[in-house]
Amino acid sequence: MDRSSLPTLPGSLETLSPGAGVGSGVVRRRRRAVGSLLALPVADGLTMLACFGLGGLVNFSFQNVTEERTLILGLLTAACLVLFHHFGHYSRRRQLWQEFGDVLGVAATALLFDLALLYLLKVEFSRSWVLTSWALVVPAIPLVRRLVKHVALELGGWLQPTVVLGTGPNAREIAAAYDAARNNHLGYQVQAFLDPAPGAVERTLQVAGGRALPVVPLDPAAKELPGWLGRPHLVVALELDEMLSCPGLIESLSFHHGDIDVISPLKGLPINNTRVSHFFSRDILSLRIHNNLARPFPQLVKRAFDLVAASALLLATAPLFALVALKIKRRDGGAVIFAHTRVGRHGRLFRCYKFRTMVANSAEVLAELLASDPVARAAWEKDHKLKDDPRVTPIGRFLRKTSLDELPQLINILKGEMSLVGPRPVVPDELARYGAAQLYYLQVRPGLTGLWQISGRNDLDYERRVALDTWYVRNWTLWYDVLILARTLLVVPAKANGAY
């Protein structure tokens, strides 16, 4: 493989031979990268000032602007920027949901300090102005950052050339996760894999999306990356046996290359809120992991959140609930609510409520279809779903596409049989397909929505559904529940992907 075949996207790895203008290209890219990093805190500061101004404009409170008020806002803005830098928003690339959570926490803390300082200094102020301003800051900063990064990507300044050390499943998975084509907010652009195996040869490797990336041999005894690669971001994603066969390689690369990412080859462990520690004077890295939902207090928090949120949603959707019930009743006079047996927490069976979306004699129609259509019978045996199900009524098809058929499950939540967010409710026969993952499923209440529903729903294969459900249980936080609910409300009714 010729090195000139490597991609030459803006900010990509150098493919020129030494001395052929490499230095000037690197300088230009570094200037664009530095400009992009400086643009973020500047944009954050200007966004916060704009939110304070808009809050005053909305509440007609500009007459309360004093020198003390201006000084407090200036100090709090500077403090917020310092905290964002501390969380790595300007130096490291964090996912949007992580940044949003940080912004929410920083803004809430700044609001408390703002109110306290105004009270202690006896400054006359409008409470509605203060509350409105900080409420605007929370969504405005992530949105403006998204815009800044999009513009920077167009100019080639936010794109980060990246190489992955490794060629196994761990390396291919992280390449897909880092790929800028899938997540422009991060801006990573994987350009090549490095293979440290003795006798490795140049070749290509397919990653998610069908993209072919070059595999470059790397001498396991090397102390640094080949100079012709330039200074890309380095991600070490070796398998466990590969790490053992390359002693000292990661240490050498870290010493000569600077900051690198090391992706653990360990899978199937709770990774959220993992605590990293070490022993003084020893090369021992300790990871303390724990399953949140295996502890009483997180379970209590989740249940309290379910009760409050489900009660509010049931009150808010009561008119819609009545309208849908009336439409179903008028169609054929059958039952409005359909109750189906599902497996709940600790294996207890319960009646899961849904608006009826099928014809009244659905069992007979299904039996006749499966007896006469081998293709439909095979699809049913595989996933217990039919993409073009003749039993579904026109109103039922609309309810399924918008997920409105699941509104009655709010009653299941109030009864303690379900949760707002959790694994997909399954029938008893399906539980066997979870295999060893049954332990995670039975640990929690099934959810009205979950990772499976916002990630493709019925278009996902069963293995992927199980993986999403178990990941959620292992790594639960209340913040994840809020994010999944928000994404459900925004994405599922609008796209209706995989709903049938």
ZAMARGU-4260 file (C-alpha; in steps of 0.2 Angstrom, whole numbers, plus 5000, padded with zeros to 4 digits):
<rodrens>
0) 5000/5000/5000 | 5007/5017/4995 | 5006/5030/5009 | 5000/5042/4996 | 4983/5032/4997
5) 4979/5039/5014 | 4965/5051/5015 | 4969/5069/5013 | 4954/5077/5021 | 4956/5094/5029
10) 4967/5091/5044 | 4971/5073/5039 | 4988/5064/5042 | 5002/5070/5032 | 5005/5060/5016
15) 5019/5070/5009 | 5037/5064/5010 | 5049/5073/5022 | 5054/5090/5016 | 5039/5092/5004
20) 5031/5106/5013 | 5025/5096/5028 | 5030/5109/5040 | 5020/5123/5033 | 5005/5112/5032
25) 5007/5107/5050 | 5008/5125/5056 | 4992/5130/5046 | 4983/5116/5054 | 4989/5120/5072
30) 4984/5138/5069 | 4967/5133/5064 | 4965/5121/5079 | 4971/5134/5091 | 4959/5146/5084
35) 4945/5134/5086 | 4949/5130/5104 | 4950/5149/5108 | 4933/5152/5099 | 4924/5140/5112
40) 4927/5150/5128 | 4925/5167/5118 | 4908/5160/5111 | 4903/5154/5129 | 4907/5171/5137
45) 4897/5181/5123 | 4883/5168/5124 | 4881/5171/5143 | 4882/5190/5141 | 4868/5188/5128
50) 4858/5177/5139 | 4859/5190/5153 | 4854/5204/5141 | 4840/5194/5134 | 4834/5190/5152
55) 4833/5208/5156 | 4824/5213/5140 | 4811/5199/5143 | 4808/5205/5161 | 4810/5224/5158
60) 4823/5224/5171 | 4837/5235/5164 | 4833/5249/5176 | 4840/5238/5189 | 4858/5237/5181
65) 4871/5244/5194 | 4889/5243/5195 | 4888/5229/5208 | 4876/5219/5197 | 4888/5221/5182
70) 4903/5216/5193 | 4894/5200/5199 | 4889/5195/5182 | 4907/5197/5176 | 4914/5187/5190
75) 4901/5173/5188 | 4904/5172/5169 | 4923/5171/5172 | 4920/5158/5186 | 4909/5148/5174
80) 4923/5148/5160 | 4936/5142/5172 | 4924/5128/5178 | 4921/5123/5160 | 4940/5123/5157
85) 4942/5112/5172 | 4929/5099/5165 | 4939/5098/5149 | 4927/5107/5138 | 4941/5117/5130
90) 4955/5105/5131 | 4947/5088/5129 | 4933/5082/5117 | 4917/5077/5127 | 4901/5071/5121
95) 4886/5083/5119 | 4876/5075/5133 | 4891/5076/5145 | 4894/5094/5141 | 4876/5098/5143
100) 4876/5089/5161 | 4891/5100/5166 | 4883/5116/5159 | 4867/5112/5169 | 4877/5109/5185
105) 4888/5124/5183 | 4873/5136/5179 | 4863/5129/5194 | 4878/5133/5205 | 4881/5150/5198
110) 4862/5154/5200 | 4864/5150/5219 | 4879/5161/5220 | 4871/5175/5211 | 4856/5176/5222
115) 4867/5174/5238 | 4879/5188/5232 | 4864/5200/5227 | 4856/5197/5244 | 4872/5199/5255
120) 4877/5215/5245 | 4860/5222/5247 | 4859/5225/5228 | 4841/5228/5221 | 4837/5215/5208
125) 4823/5207/5199 | 4822/5188/5204 | 4813/5184/5187 | 4828/5192/5178 | 4840/5181/5187
130) 4831/5165/5185 | 4827/5169/5167 | 4845/5173/5163 | 4852/5157/5170 | 4838/5146/5163
135) 4843/5153/5145 | 4861/5149/5148 | 4858/5130/5150 | 4852/5127/5132 | 4861/5142/5124
140) 4879/5137/5127 | 4878/5119/5120 | 4868/5125/5105 | 4881/5139/5101 | 4895/5127/5104
145) 4887/5116/5091 | 4887/5130/5079 | 4905/5135/5082 | 4911/5118/5080 | 4901/5115/5064
150) 4909/5131/5057 | 4926/5126/5063 | 4924/5109/5054 | 4919/5117/5038 | 4935/5128/5040
155) 4946/5112/5044 | 4950/5119/5062 | 4940/5107/5073 | 4944/5091/5064 | 4956/5080/5074
160) 4967/5068/5064 | 4967/5051/5074 | 4976/5035/5072 | 4971/5019/5082 | 4984/5007/5088
165) 4976/4990/5086 | 4966/4980/5073 | 4955/4969/5083 | 4937/4971/5089 | 4942/4984/5102
170) 4950/4995/5089 | 4936/4994/5076 | 4923/4998/5089 | 4932/5013/5095 | 4936/5019/5077
175) 4917/5018/5074 | 4913/5028/5090 | 4927/5041/5086 | 4922/5043/5068 | 4918/5061/5064
180) 4906/5056/5051 | 4895/5049/5065 | 4898/5062/5078 | 4904/5079/5072 | 4903/5086/5089
185) 4918/5077/5094 | 4927/5080/5078 | 4939/5065/5078 | 4943/5058/5061 | 4951/5041/5061
190) 4964/5040/5047 | 4973/5024/5050 | 4975/5009/5061 | 4993/5004/5067 | 4997/4986/5069
195) 5011/4981/5081 | 5011/4963/5077 | 5028/4956/5071 | 5027/4953/5052 | 5012/4964/5050
200) 5009/4970/5032 | 5000/4985/5025 | 4982/4982/5021 | 4965/4990/5023 | 4952/4987/5036
205) 4933/4990/5035 | 4924/4999/5049 | 4906/5004/5053 | 4898/5012/5038 | 4909/5003/5025
210) 4923/5015/5026 | 4940/5006/5022 | 4955/5013/5032 | 4973/5009/5029 | 4982/4997/5042
215) 5000/5003/5044 | 5013/4991/5052 | 5022/4998/5068 | 5037/4990/5075 | 5033/4984/5092
220) 5050/4990/5098 | 5047/5007/5092 | 5048/5021/5105 | 5037/5033/5095 | 5026/5035/5079
225) 5033/5036/5062 | 5038/5054/5058 | 5028/5054/5042 | 5012/5052/5052 | 5014/5070/5059
230) 5006/5073/5076 | 4989/5064/5076 | 4978/5060/5091 | 4983/5042/5097 | 4971/5030/5103
235) 4978/5013/5110 | 4964/5000/5108 | 4974/4984/5109 | 4966/4967/5114 | 4972/4960/5131
240) 4984/4948/5123 | 4991/4961/5112 | 4995/4972/5127 | 5004/4958/5135 | 5014/4954/5120
245) 5020/4972/5118 | 5028/4977/5135 | 5034/4995/5136 | 5025/5000/5120 | 5011/5010/5128
250) 5024/5018/5140 | 5036/5023/5126 | 5022/5031/5115 | 5015/5040/5130 | 5032/5047/5134
255) 5036/5053/5117 | 5019/5057/5110 | 5011/5066/5125 | 4993/5064/5129 | 4985/5047/5122
260) 4969/5038/5125 | 4970/5020/5131 | 4954/5010/5128 | 4951/4996/5140 | 4949/4978/5133
265) 4938/4973/5147 | 4920/4972/5142 | 4903/4969/5151 | 4907/4979/5167 | 4898/4994/5175
270) 4908/5009/5168 | 4898/5024/5173 | 4905/5032/5189 | 4920/5021/5189 | 4933/5027/5202
275) 4951/5026/5196 | 4965/5025/5209 | 4983/5020/5211 | 4995/5015/5224 | 5009/5027/5228
280) 5026/5021/5221 | 5018/5006/5212 | 5012/5004/5194 | 4995/4997/5200 | 4979/5005/5193
285) 4964/5001/5202 | 4946/5003/5195 | 4932/5003/5208 | 4916/4999/5199 | 4898/4997/5205
290) 4881/4994/5198 | 4870/5009/5204 | 4853/5000/5203 | 4860/4986/5214 | 4860/4998/5229
295) 4844/5004/5239 | 4846/5023/5238 | 4848/5024/5219 | 4832/5012/5218 | 4823/5024/5229
300) 4828/5039/5219 | 4823/5031/5202 | 4806/5026/5210 | 4802/5043/5216 | 4807/5051/5200
305) 4795/5038/5191 | 4780/5043/5203 | 4782/5062/5201 | 4786/5062/5182 | 4772/5049/5178
310) 4759/5058/5188 | 4763/5074/5179 | 4763/5066/5162 | 4746/5057/5165 | 4738/5074/5170
315) 4746/5083/5155 | 4740/5069/5143 | 4723/5066/5150 | 4714/5075/5136 | 4724/5066/5123
320) 4721/5049/5132 | 4702/5052/5131 | 4703/5057/5113 | 4712/5041/5108 | 4700/5030/5118
325) 4685/5038/5109 | 4693/5035/5092 | 4696/5017/5096 | 4679/5014/5103 | 4671/5022/5088
330) 4680/5011/5076 | 4673/4994/5081 | 4666/4995/5098 | 4679/4984/5105 | 4690/4986/5121
335) 4700/5002/5122 | 4714/4995/5132 | 4724/4979/5128 | 4733/4970/5142 | 4746/4958/5139
340) 4756/4947/5151 | 4774/4953/5153 | 4789/4949/5164 | 4792/4962/5178 | 4805/4964/5191
345) 4811/4949/5200 | 4802/4938/5187 | 4785/4943/5193 | 4772/4943/5179 | 4760/4958/5176
350) 4747/4965/5164 | 4756/4978/5153 | 4743/4991/5146 | 4742/4998/5129 | 4729/5006/5118
355) 4722/4992/5107 | 4730/4994/5090 | 4723/4978/5082 | 4707/4971/5076 | 4696/4963/5089
360) 4699/4945/5082 | 4718/4947/5081 | 4722/4930/5087 | 4712/4921/5074 | 4719/4933/5060
365) 4737/4929/5066 | 4734/4910/5067 | 4727/4910/5049 | 4742/4921/5042 | 4755/4910/5050
370) 4747/4894/5043 | 4747/4901/5026 | 4762/4912/5024 | 4779/4903/5028 | 4789/4920/5027
375) 4777/4928/5040 | 4779/4913/5051 | 4798/4914/5050 | 4798/4932/5054 | 4786/4929/5069
380) 4797/4915/5076 | 4812/4926/5075 | 4807/4942/5083 | 4788/4940/5088 | 4785/4955/5076
385) 4778/4957/5059 | 4783/4972/5049 | 4767/4972/5038 | 4755/4965/5051 | 4737/4963/5044
390) 4730/4964/5062 | 4734/4982/5064 | 4720/4995/5061 | 4723/5011/5053 | 4722/5021/5069
395) 4733/5008/5077 | 4746/5010/5064 | 4746/5029/5068 | 4747/5025/5087 | 4762/5014/5085
400) 4772/5025/5074 | 4770/5039/5087 | 4771/5028/5102 | 4755/5034/5108 | 4749/5017/5110
405) 4760/5015/5126 | 4752/5030/5135 | 4742/5018/5146 | 4758/5011/5153 | 4759/5026/5164
410) 4746/5017/5175 | 4758/5002/5176 | 4771/5014/5182 | 4760/5021/5196 | 4756/5004/5201
415) 4775/5000/5203 | 4775/4987/5189 | 4785/4997/5176 | 4797/5012/5176 | 4798/5027/5164
420) 4815/5021/5158 | 4821/5003/5158 | 4823/4987/5147 | 4810/4983/5134 | 4795/4973/5142
425) 4796/4955/5136 | 4784/4941/5136 | 4789/4925/5146 | 4795/4916/5131 | 4807/4930/5126
430) 4816/4930/5142 | 4826/4915/5138 | 4834/4924/5123 | 4842/4936/5136 | 4854/4921/5141
435) 4865/4927/5155 | 4859/4944/5154 | 4843/4939/5162 | 4851/4944/5178 | 4851/4962/5173
440) 4833/4962/5166 | 4826/4954/5181 | 4835/4967/5193 | 4824/4982/5187 | 4807/4986/5181
445) 4804/4986/5162 | 4802/5003/5155 | 4790/5013/5145 | 4805/5019/5135 | 4823/5015/5134
450) 4839/5014/5125 | 4832/5001/5113 | 4817/5013/5108 | 4828/5028/5104 | 4841/5018/5095
455) 4831/5010/5081 | 4817/5001/5090 | 4811/4985/5080 | 4824/4988/5067 | 4837/4982/5079
460) 4842/4964/5080 | 4838/4955/5096 | 4856/4954/5101 | 4858/4973/5100 | 4842/4975/5110
465) 4849/4964/5124 | 4865/4973/5124 | 4857/4990/5126 | 4846/4984/5140 | 4860/4977/5150
470) 4871/4992/5147 | 4857/5003/5154 | 4855/4993/5169 | 4874/4992/5173 | 4877/5010/5170
475) 4861/5019/5176 | 4860/5036/5183 | 4846/5048/5185 | 4854/5059/5172 | 4853/5045/5159
480) 4834/5043/5163 | 4832/5062/5159 | 4842/5061/5143 | 4833/5046/5137 | 4816/5053/5141
485) 4820/5070/5132 | 4827/5060/5117 | 4811/5049/5116 | 4800/5065/5116 | 4810/5073/5103
490) 4815/5059/5091 | 4803/5044/5092 | 4786/5053/5087 | 4795/5063/5074 | 4805/5049/5065
495) 4795/5034/5070 | 4809/5023/5064 | 4807/5005/5067 | 4789/5006/5074 | 4778/4993/5068
</rodrens>
